[in-house]
Amino acid sequence: MSEHVIKIGERVRKIRNQRGLTLQDVASFTGFSKALISQIENNVVTPPINTLSKIAKVLNVKMTYFFEEEIDYNDYHIVKRNDRKLIFREGVKHGYIYEELAKVRGFENLEIYMVTIKESGSDKKLFNHEGYEYIYLKRGKINLYLNNEVIEVEEGDSIAFNSRIPHYLECPHGEAKVIGILLKTEGLKEHLEKQEK
């Protein structure tokens, strides 16, 4: 796991302030001295579990609140419709147009994209690679070739499959739009190992 120092005192102060309580209020309700509560909030003293349990009860939070990793409220990625990047992948040679929909920061093994598939010709090239794919057919109709099987996918349908199975998306008529998610497993083990350090 990535090195993460949890400062219990800061959490106590933060939730106390949110509840509109003073140091004296917390001291009175818990039976501890105001000085002890202050020392805990300033990370001078690390409270034992039973002390922290009483404080949690007074502040009306679960004990786990003090140990959970803080949420980064800026951890999102928006892509405006006119700002989508085109992605080059093998399918581009066969008429697919890939547009990046979103990124998950720090997790490059996950791709979220939209594919526009034009009416297919006779050339059907099966692809296979490491990973798992999920597709949702937003518009149109496609045939999904999975090895020797042909699966008809209609608007609103979705399917997930192991990407090592040879596969190909064919649009028999007009144009189709597919929302896809690809979890690339090569490099995933290394990514997870880095997170644990």
C-alpha positions in Angstrom: 0.0 0.0 0.0 1.2 3.5 -0.7 2.6 5.2 2.4 -0.2 7.1 4.1 0.1 8.8 7.4 -3.3 9.1 9.1 -3.5 12.0 11.5 -6.3 11.0 13.9 -6.2 14.3 15.7 -7.0 16.3 12.5 -10.0 14.1 11.9 -11.2 14.6 15.5 -10.9 18.4 15.2 -12.6 18.4 11.7 -15.6 16.4 12.8 -15.9 18.2 16.1 -16.0 21.6 14.3 -18.6 20.2 11.8 -20.7 19.2 14.7 -20.4 22.6 16.3 -18.9 21.3 19.5 -16.1 22.9 21.6 -13.2 21.1 23.2 -15.0 21.4 26.5 -18.2 19.9 25.1 -16.2 16.8 23.9 -14.4 16.6 27.3 -17.6 16.9 29.2 -19.4 14.2 27.2 -16.5 11.7 27.2 -15.3 12.4 30.8 -11.8 13.1 29.6 -10.0 16.4 30.3 -10.1 19.3 27.9 -6.3 19.2 27.8 -6.3 15.5 26.7 -8.8 16.2 23.8 -6.6 19.1 22.7 -3.4 16.9 22.8 -5.2 14.3 20.7 -6.4 16.9 18.2 -2.8 18.2 17.9 -1.4 14.7 17.4 0.7 15.0 20.6 -1.1 12.0 22.1 -2.3 8.9 20.1 -5.4 7.8 21.9 -5.9 4.1 22.8 -8.8 2.4 21.1 -11.3 2.7 24.1 -10.6 6.5 24.3 -11.1 6.9 20.6 -14.3 4.8 20.8 -15.8 7.2 23.4 -14.8 10.2 21.2 -16.3 8.6 18.1 -19.6 7.9 20.0 -19.8 11.6 21.1 -19.0 12.8 17.6 -21.5 10.3 16.1 -19.1 8.7 13.7 -18.0 5.1 13.3 -14.5 4.3 14.6 -13.4 3.5 11.1 -13.9 7.2 10.1 -10.6 8.0 11.9 -8.6 5.4 9.8 -10.2 5.8 6.3 -8.1 7.3 3.6 -9.4 10.9 2.8 -11.3 11.2 -0.4 -9.8 13.5 -3.0 -12.8 15.5 -4.1 -10.9 16.7 -7.2 -10.3 13.2 -8.5 -12.4 13.3 -11.6 -11.8 13.8 -15.3 -14.3 15.3 -17.6 -14.1 15.2 -21.4 -16.3 17.7 -23.3 -18.0 16.3 -26.4 -15.8 18.5 -28.7 -12.6 17.7 -26.8 -12.6 14.0 -27.3 -9.2 12.6 -28.4 -9.0 10.0 -31.2 -7.2 6.8 -30.1 -5.2 4.9 -32.6 -5.7 1.1 -32.3 -5.5 -1.8 -34.7 -9.2 -1.5 -35.5 -8.6 2.0 -37.1 -7.3 0.1 -40.2 -10.6 -1.6 -40.5 -12.8 1.5 -40.3 -13.4 1.8 -36.5 -13.1 5.3 -35.1 -12.1 5.3 -31.4 -12.8 8.4 -29.2 -11.5 8.6 -25.6 -14.4 9.2 -23.2 -12.6 9.4 -19.8 -9.5 8.5 -17.9 -9.0 7.2 -14.4 -6.1 9.1 -13.0 -3.1 6.9 -12.1 -4.8 3.8 -13.7 -3.5 3.6 -17.3 -4.7 0.0 -17.6 -8.3 1.1 -18.0 -9.6 2.6 -21.2 -13.1 4.0 -21.6 -14.0 4.9 -25.2 -16.6 5.2 -27.9 -16.2 3.4 -31.1 -18.0 4.3 -34.3 -18.3 1.4 -36.7 -19.2 2.0 -40.3 -21.0 -0.6 -42.4 -18.6 -3.4 -42.8 -17.1 -4.8 -46.0 -16.1 -8.3 -46.5 -12.8 -8.0 -44.7 -13.2 -9.5 -41.2 -10.0 -9.5 -39.1 -10.3 -11.1 -35.7 -8.4 -9.3 -32.9 -7.2 -10.8 -29.6 -5.1 -9.3 -26.8 -4.6 -9.5 -23.1 -7.4 -8.1 -21.0 -11.2 -8.0 -20.6 -13.7 -5.9 -22.5 -17.1 -4.6 -21.9 -19.2 -3.1 -24.6 -22.6 -1.4 -24.6 -24.3 -0.8 -27.9 -25.5 2.8 -27.8 -26.9 3.0 -31.4 -27.4 0.7 -34.3 -26.9 -3.0 -34.6 -23.7 -5.1 -34.7 -22.6 -8.7 -35.0 -19.9 -9.6 -32.5 -17.7 -12.4 -33.7 -16.2 -14.3 -30.7 -14.0 -17.0 -32.1 -16.4 -19.2 -34.2 -19.6 -17.7 -32.7 -21.6 -14.8 -34.1 -23.6 -12.9 -31.5 -26.3 -10.4 -32.7 -26.1 -7.3 -30.5 -29.0 -4.8 -30.6 -29.3 -1.2 -29.3 -29.2 -1.2 -25.5 -27.6 -4.6 -25.3 -24.2 -5.1 -23.5 -21.7 -7.9 -23.3 -18.4 -8.5 -21.5 -15.7 -11.0 -22.6 -12.1 -12.1 -22.3 -10.2 -10.2 -24.9 -7.9 -13.2 -25.6 -10.9 -14.7 -27.4 -10.5 -13.7 -31.1 -13.2 -11.0 -31.7 -14.4 -8.6 -34.3 -17.3 -6.1 -34.4 -19.3 -5.9 -37.6 -22.0 -3.3 -38.5 -24.2 -5.0 -41.1 -26.1 -1.8 -42.0 -25.5 2.0 -41.6 -23.4 3.0 -38.6 -23.2 1.8 -35.0 -21.9 3.5 -31.9 -20.4 1.4 -29.0 -19.3 2.4 -25.6 -16.4 0.2 -24.6 -14.3 -0.4 -21.5 -11.0 -2.2 -21.8 -9.2 -3.5 -18.7 -5.6 -4.3 -19.9 -4.2 -7.0 -17.7 -0.6 -6.8 -19.0 1.1 -4.4 -16.6 -1.9 -4.6 -14.2 0.1 -6.8 -11.8 3.0 -4.3 -11.8 0.5 -1.5 -11.2 -1.0 -3.2 -8.2 2.4 -4.0 -6.8 3.4 -0.3 -7.0 0.2 0.6 -5.1 1.1 -1.8 -2.3 4.6 -0.3 -1.8 
